[in-house]
C-alpha cells in the first residue's frame, strides 16, 4: 500500500485557500486545541471559525487564547445554546461575510469527522460540484464505535428522508459537508429553525431544489472519545416532523406553479 503522506498535496481549494472550516462547540474544551491544530495542518492555506454557545466548561475562553496565537483562526461567541442548526447558520453567515471566501466546510468538534479528510471533501469543488456530502453509507464509508441502535437511527433517518423527499443521496443526516460559497449564500438559512439531523436534511434539500451539483464522498465516522454526545430524542422527533413539512411545502409550491 502506498504512503498517502508521500502523495503531492492538492492545491487551491483542496489545500484550504479561501476556505473557512466552521465548527460549532459546546463543552468541547478537551478536544478543541487538538482539533484546531489538526484542521490547520490538514489545510495549510485554510482557516477555522469556532462558534461557541457560551460553553460552561470554558471552551470559548480557550478558543480566544488559541486565536490570539493563530492568525488563521477566529471565534464567534453566542449568548447561549440554541441548537446546532442555529450555531451553524450564524457561522455560515459570518464566513460568507469575509472577503474572498470561496468555500465553507462544516464539521463536528469531537473528531467524529477526521480532519485528514478535509482535502478529499474539498477537491470536488474545484470542478463542477457545488456541495460535497461526507457519506458514511457509500462504498468506502462507514462508522466505528456505534452501537446497533445508533446505526439503525442514522440509517433509518436517511431512508425515511430519501423516501418522503425523493432525494437520491445515501447519507442525509451527516454533518461533514463542503459548500461552494455561492450556493451557501443562496440558501434560505434565515428561514430555517431546525437543529441536528433536521438541519442537515433541510440544507441538502434546499441545495437539491436549486439544482446544485451534489456529490457524496466516503468518510469513516468515529464515535467521540472525549466528551458527551449532544444528540437526544428531541432532535430525532424534530427531523421526523421537518421531513413532512418540507414535502408539504413542495406540494404547495408545485400547485402554485413554483418549485
C-alpha positions in Angstrom: 0.0 0.0 0.0 1.4 3.4 -0.9 2.1 6.0 1.8 -0.6 8.8 1.4 1.7 11.3 3.0 4.1 10.9 0.1 1.5 12.0 -2.5 1.5 15.6 -3.7 -0.6 17.8 -1.6 -3.6 19.2 -3.5 -3.5 22.9 -4.3 -6.3 25.6 -4.4 -9.5 24.8 -2.5 -8.3 21.4 -1.5 -5.4 23.0 0.4 -7.9 25.4 2.0 -7.2 28.5 0.0 -10.1 30.9 0.6 -11.8 28.2 2.8 -13.4 28.6 6.2 -14.0 25.5 8.3 -17.0 26.2 10.6 -17.1 24.2 13.9 -19.8 24.8 16.5 -18.8 24.0 20.0 -20.5 23.4 23.4 -18.4 22.0 26.2 -15.6 20.8 23.8 -12.6 22.2 25.8 -10.9 18.8 25.9 -11.0 18.4 22.1 -10.5 22.0 21.0 -6.8 22.6 20.8 -6.1 19.2 19.1 -8.9 19.8 16.6 -7.7 23.3 15.7 -4.1 22.0 15.2 -5.3 19.1 13.1 -7.6 21.2 10.8 -4.9 23.8 10.1 -2.3 21.1 9.5 -4.7 19.4 7.0 -5.4 22.6 5.2 -2.2 24.6 5.1 -4.0 27.6 3.5 -7.3 27.2 5.3 -8.9 29.0 8.2 -11.1 27.8 11.1 -14.0 29.5 12.8 -15.2 28.3 16.2 -18.8 29.1 17.0 -19.2 28.7 20.8 -22.5 28.8 22.5 -21.3 30.1 25.9 -19.9 26.7 26.9 -19.7 26.5 30.7 -16.5 24.4 30.6 -14.5 27.3 29.2 -14.4 26.2 25.5 -14.9 29.8 24.4 -12.2 31.2 26.6 -9.7 28.6 25.3 -10.7 29.4 21.7 -9.9 33.1 22.3 -6.5 32.1 23.7 -5.8 29.9 20.7 -7.0 32.6 18.2 -4.7 35.2 19.8 -1.7 33.0 18.8 -3.1 31.8 15.4 -4.0 34.3 12.7 -5.8 31.6 10.7 -8.4 31.2 13.5 -11.4 33.2 14.5 -14.0 32.8 17.3 -17.7 33.7 17.2 -19.3 33.9 20.6 -23.0 33.3 21.0 -25.1 34.2 24.1 -26.3 30.6 24.8 -27.1 27.2 23.5 -29.9 27.3 20.9 -29.1 24.2 18.9 -26.6 23.1 16.2 -28.6 24.5 13.3 -28.7 28.0 14.8 -25.0 27.9 15.5 -24.2 26.8 12.0 -26.4 29.5 10.4 -24.6 32.1 12.5 -21.2 30.7 11.5 -22.1 30.4 7.8 -23.2 34.0 7.6 -20.0 35.1 9.4 -17.8 33.1 7.0 -19.7 34.4 3.9 -19.2 38.0 5.1 -15.4 37.6 5.0 -13.7 38.9 1.9 -12.7 36.3 -0.6 -14.5 33.3 0.9 -14.8 30.6 -1.9 -15.9 27.6 0.2 -17.2 26.7 3.6 -16.8 23.4 5.4 -18.9 22.3 8.3 -17.7 19.6 10.8 -18.0 18.4 14.3 -15.6 19.3 17.1 -15.3 15.8 18.6 -13.1 14.1 15.9 -16.0 12.1 14.7 -15.1 13.8 11.4 -11.5 13.2 10.6 -9.6 16.5 9.7 -7.4 14.4 7.4 -10.4 14.0 5.1 -10.8 17.8 4.5 -8.8 17.9 1.3 -10.8 15.0 -0.2 -14.0 16.7 0.8 -13.0 20.0 -0.8 -11.4 18.6 -4.0 -14.7 18.1 -6.0 -15.5 21.8 -5.5 -12.6 22.6 -7.8 -14.6 21.0 -10.7 -18.3 21.2 -11.3 -19.5 20.3 -7.8 -21.4 22.8 -5.6 -21.9 20.7 -2.4 -20.0 17.7 -1.2 -21.5 15.3 1.4 -19.2 13.3 3.6 -21.1 10.0 3.4 -20.9 7.0 5.7 -23.2 4.9 3.5 -21.5 4.8 0.2 -18.7 2.3 -0.7 -15.6 3.1 1.3 -17.6 4.8 4.1 -18.6 3.5 7.5 -19.0 4.1 11.2 -16.7 3.0 14.1 -17.8 2.6 17.7 -21.5 2.9 17.2 -24.0 0.6 18.9 -26.6 -1.1 16.8 -29.3 1.3 18.0 -27.4 4.4 16.8 -26.7 2.8 13.4 -30.3 2.0 13.0 -31.5 5.5 13.9 -29.0 7.1 11.5 -29.7 4.8 8.5 -33.4 4.8 9.2 -33.4 8.6 9.2 -31.7 8.8 5.9 -34.0 6.1 4.4 -37.1 7.9 5.7 -36.0 11.3 4.3 -35.0 9.7 0.9 -38.4 8.1 0.6 -40.5 11.2 1.5 -38.4 13.8 -0.2 -37.4 11.8 -3.2 -33.7 12.5 -2.7 -31.1 10.2 -4.3 -28.3 10.6 -1.6 -27.2 7.8 0.7 -26.4 9.9 3.8 -28.7 12.8 4.6 -28.1 13.1 8.3 -24.3 13.6 8.3 -22.8 16.9 9.3 -19.5 16.8 7.4 -20.1 18.9 4.2 -18.2 21.3 1.9 -20.1 24.1 0.3 -19.3 26.4 -2.6 -19.8 29.9 -1.2 -22.2 30.9 -3.9 -24.6 28.1 -3.2 -24.5 28.5 0.5 -25.2 32.2 0.2 -28.3 31.5 -1.9 -29.9 29.1 0.7 -32.8 30.2 2.8 -30.7 30.0 6.0 -32.7 32.6 7.9 -35.9 30.7 7.4 -34.6 27.5 9.0 -35.3 26.7 12.6 -34.0 23.1 12.5 -31.1 21.6 14.5 -29.2 18.4 14.4 -30.4 15.8 11.8 -33.2 18.2 10.7 -30.7 21.0 9.8 -28.6 18.6 7.7 -31.5 17.2 5.8 -33.1 20.6 5.3 -29.9 22.3 3.8 -29.2 19.4 1.4 -32.9 19.5 0.3 -32.7 23.2 -0.4 -29.5 22.8 -2.4 -31.0 19.9 -4.4 -34.1 22.0 -5.1 -31.8 24.7 -6.6 -30.4 22.1 -8.9 -27.0 22.2 -7.3 -24.5 19.6 -8.3 -24.1 17.4 -5.2 -21.6 14.6 -4.8 -21.1 12.1 -2.0 -17.5 11.3 -0.8 -16.9 8.3 1.5 -15.9 9.0 5.1 -15.5 6.9 8.2 -17.4 8.4 11.2 -15.9 7.6 14.6 -17.7 7.9 17.9 -16.3 10.6 20.1 -13.6 9.5 22.6 -13.8 12.6 24.8 -16.9 14.5 26.0 -20.6 13.7 25.8 -22.8 13.4 22.7 -25.5 16.1 22.4 -27.9 14.1 20.3 -31.3 13.4 22.0 -34.8 12.3 21.3 -36.0 15.8 20.6 -33.6 16.1 17.7 -34.9 12.9 16.1 -38.5 14.0 16.5 -37.8 17.4 15.0 -36.3 15.8 11.9 -39.3 13.5 11.5 -41.7 16.4 11.5 -39.4 18.6 9.3 -39.3 16.0 6.5 -43.1 16.0 6.2 -43.2 19.8 6.4 -40.6 20.1 3.5 -42.7 17.6 1.4 -45.9 19.6 2.1 -44.2 22.9 1.1 -43.0 21.3 -2.2 -46.6 20.1 -3.0 -48.0 23.6 -2.2 -45.3 25.3 -4.3 -46.0 23.0 -7.2 -49.7 23.8 -7.1 -48.8 27.5 -7.2 -46.6 27.0 -10.2 -43.3 27.3 -8.3 -40.6 24.7 -7.4 
